[in-house]
Amino acid sequence: MPKPSRNSTSDDEFVYPADVPLALVGKSTLVPVGPKQLTPGEIVGTLKDIVSGPYEGPNAAKIGMTKLEAAIYSLAEAAADGDHDALERILNRLMGKPVQQVVQATGSLSEFLDMLAKNEPAQGADPDPMSD
């Protein structure tokens, strides 16, 4: 059984010996593995490294920004140019998604319609309460 080298990495109970397509599980079980996959923490760290790198594209307005800042700038520009999806994404991030209200109705349809009719303004009355 190959001993883990000093370059081995541990992911919970798995030890991945360097340059060997095996993982040590527990203290004595070897299992064949493909290339080591990234842990969630490694994925987050990699993404942070990538988006914090400098923008190197052709847009002069983004020079000096990070890739993440440039992406946010592009999203804001798209929203300003009328892209409703981009605007919705920005507003959802800034203000949160709108809460959906659920109304539970009881009774029959005729009872509901009677209630609406009873609450309707009288004939000739101004239906706009803001028109005073």
CNS distance restraints for C-alpha pairs under 8 A (distance, minus, plus):
assign (resid   1 and name CA) (resid  30 and name CA) 7.86 0.50 0.50
assign (resid   2 and name CA) (resid  17 and name CA) 7.83 0.50 0.50
assign (resid   3 and name CA) (resid  17 and name CA) 7.23 0.50 0.50
assign (resid   4 and name CA) (resid   8 and name CA) 5.78 0.50 0.50
assign (resid   4 and name CA) (resid  15 and name CA) 7.26 0.50 0.50
assign (resid   4 and name CA) (resid  16 and name CA) 7.11 0.50 0.50
assign (resid   4 and name CA) (resid  17 and name CA) 4.48 0.50 0.50
assign (resid   4 and name CA) (resid  18 and name CA) 7.08 0.50 0.50
assign (resid   5 and name CA) (resid  17 and name CA) 5.78 0.50 0.50
assign (resid   5 and name CA) (resid  18 and name CA) 6.17 0.50 0.50
assign (resid   7 and name CA) (resid  17 and name CA) 7.24 0.50 0.50
assign (resid   7 and name CA) (resid  18 and name CA) 5.84 0.50 0.50
assign (resid   8 and name CA) (resid  15 and name CA) 6.62 0.50 0.50
assign (resid   8 and name CA) (resid  16 and name CA) 5.46 0.50 0.50
assign (resid   8 and name CA) (resid  17 and name CA) 4.67 0.50 0.50
assign (resid   8 and name CA) (resid  18 and name CA) 5.22 0.50 0.50
assign (resid   9 and name CA) (resid  15 and name CA) 5.87 0.50 0.50
assign (resid   9 and name CA) (resid  16 and name CA) 5.52 0.50 0.50
assign (resid   9 and name CA) (resid  17 and name CA) 7.10 0.50 0.50
assign (resid   9 and name CA) (resid  18 and name CA) 7.91 0.50 0.50
assign (resid  10 and name CA) (resid  14 and name CA) 5.65 0.50 0.50
assign (resid  10 and name CA) (resid  15 and name CA) 4.50 0.50 0.50
assign (resid  10 and name CA) (resid  16 and name CA) 6.36 0.50 0.50
assign (resid  11 and name CA) (resid  15 and name CA) 6.52 0.50 0.50
assign (resid  11 and name CA) (resid  39 and name CA) 7.62 0.50 0.50
assign (resid  13 and name CA) (resid  25 and name CA) 5.98 0.50 0.50
assign (resid  13 and name CA) (resid  26 and name CA) 5.81 0.50 0.50
assign (resid  14 and name CA) (resid  23 and name CA) 6.17 0.50 0.50
assign (resid  14 and name CA) (resid  24 and name CA) 5.63 0.50 0.50
assign (resid  14 and name CA) (resid  25 and name CA) 4.85 0.50 0.50
assign (resid  14 and name CA) (resid  26 and name CA) 6.81 0.50 0.50
assign (resid  15 and name CA) (resid  23 and name CA) 5.50 0.50 0.50
assign (resid  15 and name CA) (resid  24 and name CA) 4.92 0.50 0.50
assign (resid  15 and name CA) (resid  25 and name CA) 6.57 0.50 0.50
assign (resid  16 and name CA) (resid  20 and name CA) 7.69 0.50 0.50
assign (resid  16 and name CA) (resid  22 and name CA) 6.62 0.50 0.50
assign (resid  16 and name CA) (resid  23 and name CA) 4.66 0.50 0.50
assign (resid  16 and name CA) (resid  24 and name CA) 6.38 0.50 0.50
assign (resid  16 and name CA) (resid  36 and name CA) 7.60 0.50 0.50
assign (resid  17 and name CA) (resid  22 and name CA) 6.99 0.50 0.50
assign (resid  17 and name CA) (resid  23 and name CA) 6.59 0.50 0.50
assign (resid  17 and name CA) (resid  24 and name CA) 7.65 0.50 0.50
assign (resid  21 and name CA) (resid  32 and name CA) 5.87 0.50 0.50
assign (resid  21 and name CA) (resid  33 and name CA) 5.37 0.50 0.50
assign (resid  21 and name CA) (resid  34 and name CA) 6.08 0.50 0.50
assign (resid  21 and name CA) (resid  35 and name CA) 7.21 0.50 0.50
assign (resid  22 and name CA) (resid  30 and name CA) 6.24 0.50 0.50
assign (resid  22 and name CA) (resid  31 and name CA) 5.46 0.50 0.50
assign (resid  22 and name CA) (resid  32 and name CA) 4.39 0.50 0.50
assign (resid  22 and name CA) (resid  33 and name CA) 5.25 0.50 0.50
assign (resid  22 and name CA) (resid  34 and name CA) 7.90 0.50 0.50
assign (resid  23 and name CA) (resid  30 and name CA) 5.58 0.50 0.50
assign (resid  23 and name CA) (resid  31 and name CA) 5.34 0.50 0.50
assign (resid  23 and name CA) (resid  32 and name CA) 6.34 0.50 0.50
assign (resid  23 and name CA) (resid  33 and name CA) 6.40 0.50 0.50
assign (resid  24 and name CA) (resid  28 and name CA) 6.73 0.50 0.50
assign (resid  24 and name CA) (resid  29 and name CA) 5.67 0.50 0.50
assign (resid  24 and name CA) (resid  30 and name CA) 4.70 0.50 0.50
assign (resid  24 and name CA) (resid  31 and name CA) 6.60 0.50 0.50
assign (resid  25 and name CA) (resid  29 and name CA) 5.06 0.50 0.50
assign (resid  25 and name CA) (resid  30 and name CA) 6.07 0.50 0.50
assign (resid  25 and name CA) (resid  31 and name CA) 7.23 0.50 0.50
assign (resid  38 and name CA) (resid  42 and name CA) 5.60 0.50 0.50
assign (resid  38 and name CA) (resid  43 and name CA) 6.05 0.50 0.50
assign (resid  39 and name CA) (resid  43 and name CA) 6.24 0.50 0.50
assign (resid  40 and name CA) (resid  44 and name CA) 6.30 0.50 0.50
assign (resid  41 and name CA) (resid  45 and name CA) 6.16 0.50 0.50
assign (resid  42 and name CA) (resid  46 and name CA) 6.02 0.50 0.50
assign (resid  43 and name CA) (resid  47 and name CA) 6.16 0.50 0.50
assign (resid  44 and name CA) (resid  48 and name CA) 6.14 0.50 0.50
assign (resid  45 and name CA) (resid  49 and name CA) 6.23 0.50 0.50
assign (resid  46 and name CA) (resid  50 and name CA) 6.23 0.50 0.50
assign (resid  47 and name CA) (resid  51 and name CA) 6.14 0.50 0.50
assign (resid  48 and name CA) (resid  52 and name CA) 5.97 0.50 0.50
assign (resid  49 and name CA) (resid  53 and name CA) 6.51 0.50 0.50
assign (resid  50 and name CA) (resid  67 and name CA) 7.68 0.50 0.50
assign (resid  51 and name CA) (resid  66 and name CA) 6.61 0.50 0.50
assign (resid  51 and name CA) (resid  67 and name CA) 4.97 0.50 0.50
assign (resid  51 and name CA) (resid  68 and name CA) 4.96 0.50 0.50
assign (resid  52 and name CA) (resid  66 and name CA) 5.34 0.50 0.50
assign (resid  52 and name CA) (resid  67 and name CA) 6.14 0.50 0.50
assign (resid  52 and name CA) (resid  68 and name CA) 6.49 0.50 0.50
assign (resid  53 and name CA) (resid  66 and name CA) 5.46 0.50 0.50
assign (resid  53 and name CA) (resid  67 and name CA) 5.95 0.50 0.50
assign (resid  54 and name CA) (resid  64 and name CA) 6.86 0.50 0.50
assign (resid  54 and name CA) (resid  65 and name CA) 6.11 0.50 0.50
assign (resid  54 and name CA) (resid  66 and name CA) 4.40 0.50 0.50
assign (resid  54 and name CA) (resid  67 and name CA) 5.74 0.50 0.50
assign (resid  55 and name CA) (resid  62 and name CA) 6.84 0.50 0.50
assign (resid  55 and name CA) (resid  63 and name CA) 6.30 0.50 0.50
assign (resid  55 and name CA) (resid  64 and name CA) 6.86 0.50 0.50
assign (resid  55 and name CA) (resid  65 and name CA) 5.73 0.50 0.50
assign (resid  55 and name CA) (resid  66 and name CA) 5.12 0.50 0.50
assign (resid  55 and name CA) (resid  67 and name CA) 4.71 0.50 0.50
assign (resid  55 and name CA) (resid  70 and name CA) 6.71 0.50 0.50
assign (resid  56 and name CA) (resid  63 and name CA) 7.11 0.50 0.50
assign (resid  57 and name CA) (resid  62 and name CA) 7.92 0.50 0.50
assign (resid  57 and name CA) (resid  63 and name CA) 7.88 0.50 0.50
assign (resid  59 and name CA) (resid  63 and name CA) 7.03 0.50 0.50
assign (resid  62 and name CA) (resid  70 and name CA) 5.68 0.50 0.50
assign (resid  62 and name CA) (resid  73 and name CA) 7.88 0.50 0.50
assign (resid  65 and name CA) (resid  69 and name CA) 5.68 0.50 0.50
assign (resid  65 and name CA) (resid  70 and name CA) 5.91 0.50 0.50
assign (resid  66 and name CA) (resid  70 and name CA) 6.13 0.50 0.50
assign (resid  67 and name CA) (resid  71 and name CA) 6.15 0.50 0.50
assign (resid  68 and name CA) (resid  72 and name CA) 6.24 0.50 0.50
assign (resid  69 and name CA) (resid  73 and name CA) 6.06 0.50 0.50
assign (resid  70 and name CA) (resid  74 and name CA) 6.15 0.50 0.50
assign (resid  71 and name CA) (resid  75 and name CA) 6.26 0.50 0.50
assign (resid  72 and name CA) (resid  76 and name CA) 6.21 0.50 0.50
assign (resid  73 and name CA) (resid  77 and name CA) 6.13 0.50 0.50
assign (resid  74 and name CA) (resid  78 and name CA) 6.14 0.50 0.50
assign (resid  75 and name CA) (resid  79 and name CA) 6.24 0.50 0.50
assign (resid  75 and name CA) (resid  86 and name CA) 5.88 0.50 0.50
assign (resid  75 and name CA) (resid  87 and name CA) 7.99 0.50 0.50
assign (resid  75 and name CA) (resid  90 and name CA) 7.81 0.50 0.50
assign (resid  76 and name CA) (resid  80 and name CA) 6.13 0.50 0.50
assign (resid  76 and name CA) (resid  86 and name CA) 7.17 0.50 0.50
assign (resid  76 and name CA) (resid  87 and name CA) 7.41 0.50 0.50
assign (resid  76 and name CA) (resid  90 and name CA) 7.49 0.50 0.50
assign (resid  77 and name CA) (resid  81 and name CA) 6.19 0.50 0.50
assign (resid  78 and name CA) (resid  82 and name CA) 6.55 0.50 0.50
assign (resid  78 and name CA) (resid  83 and name CA) 5.41 0.50 0.50
assign (resid  78 and name CA) (resid  86 and name CA) 6.23 0.50 0.50
assign (resid  78 and name CA) (resid  87 and name CA) 7.82 0.50 0.50
assign (resid  79 and name CA) (resid  83 and name CA) 4.72 0.50 0.50
assign (resid  79 and name CA) (resid  84 and name CA) 6.29 0.50 0.50
assign (resid  79 and name CA) (resid  85 and name CA) 7.56 0.50 0.50
assign (resid  79 and name CA) (resid  86 and name CA) 4.94 0.50 0.50
assign (resid  79 and name CA) (resid  87 and name CA) 4.61 0.50 0.50
assign (resid  80 and name CA) (resid  87 and name CA) 7.70 0.50 0.50
assign (resid  82 and name CA) (resid  87 and name CA) 7.92 0.50 0.50
assign (resid  83 and name CA) (resid  87 and name CA) 6.38 0.50 0.50
assign (resid  84 and name CA) (resid  88 and name CA) 6.03 0.50 0.50
assign (resid  85 and name CA) (resid  89 and name CA) 6.22 0.50 0.50
assign (resid  86 and name CA) (resid  90 and name CA) 6.29 0.50 0.50
assign (resid  87 and name CA) (resid  91 and name CA) 6.13 0.50 0.50
assign (resid  88 and name CA) (resid  92 and name CA) 5.91 0.50 0.50
assign (resid  89 and name CA) (resid  93 and name CA) 6.22 0.50 0.50
assign (resid  90 and name CA) (resid  94 and name CA) 6.13 0.50 0.50
assign (resid  91 and name CA) (resid  95 and name CA) 5.55 0.50 0.50
assign (resid  91 and name CA) (resid  96 and name CA) 6.98 0.50 0.50
assign (resid  91 and name CA) (resid  97 and name CA) 7.81 0.50 0.50
assign (resid  92 and name CA) (resid  96 and name CA) 4.45 0.50 0.50
assign (resid  92 and name CA) (resid  97 and name CA) 4.75 0.50 0.50
assign (resid  92 and name CA) (resid  98 and name CA) 7.72 0.50 0.50
assign (resid  93 and name CA) (resid  97 and name CA) 7.54 0.50 0.50
assign (resid 107 and name CA) (resid 111 and name CA) 6.40 0.50 0.50
assign (resid 107 and name CA) (resid 112 and name CA) 7.16 0.50 0.50
assign (resid 108 and name CA) (resid 112 and name CA) 6.40 0.50 0.50
assign (resid 109 and name CA) (resid 113 and name CA) 6.19 0.50 0.50
assign (resid 110 and name CA) (resid 114 and name CA) 6.07 0.50 0.50
assign (resid 111 and name CA) (resid 115 and name CA) 6.22 0.50 0.50
assign (resid 112 and name CA) (resid 116 and name CA) 6.34 0.50 0.50
assign (resid 113 and name CA) (resid 117 and name CA) 6.16 0.50 0.50
assign (resid 114 and name CA) (resid 118 and name CA) 6.13 0.50 0.50
assign (resid 115 and name CA) (resid 119 and name CA) 6.30 0.50 0.50
assign (resid 116 and name CA) (resid 120 and name CA) 6.15 0.50 0.50
assign (resid 121 and name CA) (resid 125 and name CA) 6.07 0.50 0.50
assign (resid 121 and name CA) (resid 126 and name CA) 7.52 0.50 0.50
assign (resid 121 and name CA) (resid 127 and name CA) 6.18 0.50 0.50
assign (resid 126 and name CA) (resid 131 and name CA) 7.79 0.50 0.50
